[in-house]
Each structure stands twice: as C-alpha cells, then as structure tokens.
C-alpha cells in the first residue's frame, strides 16, 4: 500500500501541484529526477519491510559458522548462476533484437513484440503463483515419504491447469487484445508461442527439484546455461530473417532444451514416476482444440469468442470426467 501511495504521490499528485507551488512542493519533489523516483521509492519500501524483521535481525545472538557458510555457498552459488540464466532467458531476446534485426523499423517491431508478450505473461503469473505455493511443500521434511508421489501429482495438475489457462487465453484473445493498442495487434501471433515457452519454463521448474533435493545444484546451473545458449543461438541465427517471431520460438527452444535435459538427468539421479501418459493425452487434446479454434474461423469476434470458449469448456469437462474431480468433490461435500 505504501508503494502504491508513494507512486501516486510522486508520479500523479506532486507533478500536478509543482507548477503552481514550486517553492513548497519543490522541497520534496524535483521534476528533473523523473522516473528515477521509482528506484528511490522501491528502496524506501524495501527498507521498511526489512525493518519489520528487526526482532529477527537484532533479537538473536550472532556467531559465525565457517563450515556452514562453505556448505551454503557450495549449494547456492549454482542457483545464482541459474537465476541469472533465467533472467537472460526472459530479457536477452529484447536486448539483442535491435542489434540483430538490421532493419530501419527494428524498434517498432520490438515494441510490437513487447506489447504482445504482455498478454502471454498471464502464464508467467500463474507459474510464479504455483511456485510460491508448491516449493515449500516439496522442501517440507515432514512430507519426505510422499515427495515422489507429490511431485508426480504436482506436475500433472500443473500441466493441466496451465493448458486450461492457455485455452482460456486463446478463447478470449479477441477481448484481451484490447489491453494493447490496435497498432500492436499484428504481434498477437506470438502469444500462443510465448505461452508455450512459459509452460515449458514451469515444467522445468517442476523438474528442478531433483538437483535441489540431492544437493546437485551445479547441474541446475549447467542446464540453465545450455538452455540460455540455445535461446541466444536461435535469436542470432533466425531473427535477421524472421524478426520477432524467432524471438518467441527462441524461448520455446531454450526452455524446451532445459526441460528435456533436466527430465533425463532427473530420472537418472532421482527418478519420479510422472504420469507421462496422462500428460501426453492432455497435451494432444489441447493441441487439437487449439488447432480447431485457429483453423475454423469466421469474421466475427463475438462468435469466435463463443466458439473458442466452448472448446475450452470441452477441455475442462474432459479433465473433470477423467480425473473424477466432480465425484470426489461431491463425496467430500456429502461426508461433511
């Protein structure tokens, strides 16, 4: 709330008051700083959050454990490399695009791509929310006996949920496209590609527990590095010819490579009995429903939205029927 309030103050209220009250408003606001205030405000809010932990920081007796530090650094430095590689996967294509795409309209094309990606980021938000909820369960020592089963079920239902989200976004794409300007609509072709890449990223996250739980985090750094390298190669080779479409496919190539390598190594070092047949079935059905929504079209956005929504509901009905979720929910309500 403080972050939002300060941003409204420094980017809406104070700029409006400054011209008429330079002497007073100027004491706390300088228009020359501009967007730089965003960094200062973030620092202030982060500092206050840190201060909220003053009991945890100052209420303990500090001592230094060198063996523990060595162990922690040995485990965590590959995760730092992994995190940097992950950031590069998210941003490298946009950074490199103006230098690789040697056309006069490179910045315009990059703007179109960036605007379209905003819609696809719905999948990134879902993946992040899942990660915050799921990761603590896997690292819970009390659930050690059920970890294999938990990871298998978690993977299956993560994929089911993200596939459903994919079809939902595709069903409402004619509504969601109004989030961005009409001039950017030509970039909507990359939305399903980027969403597939985000799904693969989420699957890779699910597969990453084998090296985290077995203290082989160095493998995570290596796998993420290979995936990042694949993304860069696809961009460097294909962007000059295909433009931002190659950026989208670069994400699929990078995350897809990391996903496959992590699965193969994970099944060697810490095998998990994933529900491969179910996952493959749901993936094929999603692909067929998406194809049906993309191939059979009419020049009417309302009818297309209804048609694609029906396809989405068919997927949900199939999942509920196959997984017996309605029967389980009904039984639980009956017991209560």
N, C-alpha and C positions, 0 to 999 in steps of 0.2 A: 504493500500500500504506500509506503514511504517512497519507493522508487517511482511509482506511477505519479504520485503527488508532486514530487520534485521535478519530474519531466514535464508535467503540465505547467508547473510554475515557470521553469526556465525556457520552455520552448513555445508556450502559448501566452501566459499572462504577462510576464515581465517584458517580452518583446513588444507587446501591445501597449504597455504603460510607459516604456522607455522614452519614446519621442516627446511626450508631454511632461515627463517628470525625470529628466536626466540627472538632476542633482541628487535626488533621493534614491531612485531605482539604480542609478549608476554605482551606488555604494556596494551593491551585491550582484550587479549584472553588467557585463561588458559584451556588447554585440559582436565585437571582433573575434571573440572566442568561438562563437557559433556552435557547431556540432561537437566541439571539444568538451562542452559541458557534459555530454553523455558519459564520458570517461570519468570525470570528476564525481558525478552523481552515483555512478556504479561503485566507485571507490568508497564513498561515504556509506552507502547502503551495505556493502560487504563488510566494512569495518564495524558497523553497528551489529550485524549478525554475529560477527566474531566476538564482540563484546558480550553478547548474550551467553557465551560459554565461559564467562570469567570464573565461575566456580570450578569448572573442569580444568581450566588453564592454571589458576593460581591455588586451587584447593588440593593439590596433590604434592607429594614430596618427590622432587625431581632427582633422578640419578641416571647415569649414562651407562648403557649396556652395549659395549662394542660388539660382542658376538651376535647379539640380536640385530644390531644395525647392519652388520655384514650379511646376515641371513635375509633381512628385509630388502636390502638393496639388490641382493642376488635374485630375489623373486620379482622385485618391482621394476627394475630398470628396463627389462624387455617389454613390460607393459607400457612404459613411457614411449618406447620406440613404436609399439603397436598403436598407441594413441595418436602419435604424430602421423603415422601412415594413414590412420583413419581420417584425420583432418585433411591430409593431402587428397585422399580419395574423394572427399566432399568438395574440395575447392580447386584442385590442380587444373581441372579442365577449364574453369572460368578464368584462372590466372593466365594460363598458357594460350588461350584461344586467340586473343588479339595478335600474338606473336606468330602463331602457326597459320592462322587463316589470313593469307596475304591478299585481302580484298578491301576495297575502299569502304564497304559497309560492315566491316568486322565488328565495330562497337554496336551497331544497330542489331546485327544478328545475335550478338552476345546478350543484348537487352531482351530480345525475344525469347531466347533460351532461358535466361534467368527468370523471366516472368512466368513462363510455362512451368518451370520447376517448382514454383511456389505451390501450385496445385498438388503436385506429386508429393510435396513434403508432408501431406497428411499421413502418408505411410511412415515417414520418419518419426512423426509424433507418436504414432501407435507403437512403433518398435521401442522408442525410448520409454514410454509408459510401461510397456511389458517388462523391459529390462529392470526398471526400478522395483517392480513388484516381484519379479521372478528370481533375480540374482540372490537376494537374502535367503530364499528358501533352499537354494542349492547349497549355499555355504553353511546352512544350519547343521551343526554337528548332531543334533537330536534326530535328524532325518537321514542319517547315514545309511541305514538299511534300505531305504526306499529311493535312494538317489537315482539308480538306474531306471527304475520304473517312472520316477518323477520326470527325468529328462526325456524319456521316450514320449510320455503323455504331453509334457510341455511343448515339445517340438511339434507333435501332431496338431494340437489345438492352436498353437501359434500360427502354423501354416494355414489351418482352416480359417482362422479369424482374419489373417492378412489377405487371403484370397477373397474372402467375402468383402473386405474393405475395398479391394481392387475392383471387384464387380460393382460395388456401390458407387465408387467414384466414376467409373465408366458409365454407369446408368445416369448419373447426374451431371455429366460433363458439360451439357448444354446450359446448365444452371450455374455450375461452378466457374465456367469460363468468364462470367461477368465480374469475377473478382479482379481480373486483369483487364486492361484496355482492349478495345476491339482491334487495334493495330497489332496486338501480340497474339491474336488467335491462330495465326498460321503456325505458331510453335506448339500448339496443342498435340501435335503428332508425337512429341517426345514424352508426353505424360505417362502413357502406359509403359514405355520403355524404362523411364526413371523409376516408376513404381515397382517394376520387376526387380530392378537393381536394389532397391531398398528392401524388398522381401528377401533377396539373397543375402544382403547385409545382416538382416535379422536372423536368418538361418545360420550364418557364420557365427553370430554372437551365441546362439544356442549350442553350436558345436564347439565353442571355445572353452567350455568347462573342463574338457579332458586335460588340457595342459595347465589350467589354473589349479585344478584339484590334485594333480600329480606333480606340482612344482616343476613343470617343464615349460615355463613361460617363454624361454628362449625360442621355442618353436612358434609361439604366437607372433613374436617379432619377425621371424623369418617368413612365416606365411603371409602376414600383412604386408611385408616388404615386397614379396613376389606379386601379390595382388595389386599393389600400388604401381609396380613396374609395368604390369600388364596394362593397367589403365593408361599410363603415360605413353606406352608404345602404340596403343590403339589411337590415341589422340594425335600423336605426332605423325603417324602413317596416314590416317584416314580423314582427319579434319580438313586439310587443304583441299580435298576433293568433295567431301560430303557435308562440310560445315558442322553446325551444332548437333546434327543427327548422330555424328560419330562420337560426340561428347557423351550422349546418352548411352550409346552402345558400349562406350569405354567403361562406364560404371558397371554394366552387366558383365563385361569381360573381367574386370578387376575383382568384383565381389564373387562372381561365379568361380573364378580360379581359386580364390582363397577358400570358398565354401567346399569345393571338391577336395582340395588338398587336406583341409582340416578334417573332413569326414574320413578320408582314407587313413590318415595318421591316427586319428582318434580311435578308429575301430581296431587299430593295431595295439596301441598303448593302453587304452581304457575303453573297451567295446561297450556299446549301448545298443540294446535291441530296439532300434527305432521301428516305427510302424511304416515301413517303406511302401508296402502295397497300398495302404490307405492313403498315404501322402501322394503317391503317384496317381491314384484314382481321382482324388480331389483336384489335383493339378490339371489332369487331362480334361476333366469336366469343366473346370474354369476356362481353360483354353478354348474349348468348343463353344461355350456360352459367349465368351468374348468375341470369337470369330463370327458367331451368329449375329451379334449386335453390331459388328463392324461391316459385315458383308451385305446384309439385308437392310437397306436404309431407304427412308423416304424423306422428302424435302419438307419436313415439318418437325420442329424441335419438340413440341409437346408430345406428338405421337411417338417420336423416337425415345423420349424420356420414359414414357409409359411402357413401351416395348422392352427397353433395356431393364427397367425396374422389374418387369415380370420375369426376365431371365435371372436377375439377382434373387428374386423370391424363390424361383425354382431351385437354385443352388442351396438356399437356406433350408428349404423343405427337404431336400435330399439329405443334407447333413443331419438335420434333426431326426429324420427317419432312420438313417443308417446308424447313427450313434445312440439312438434310443433316448435322446435327451428329454423329449416331452414325457415319455413314460417314466423316466427317473424323477423328473420334477413332479409329476402327478403323484407318484408313490410317496415322495417325501412330504408333499402337502397333505396327503391322506394320513400319514403317520402322525403329523402334527395335530 
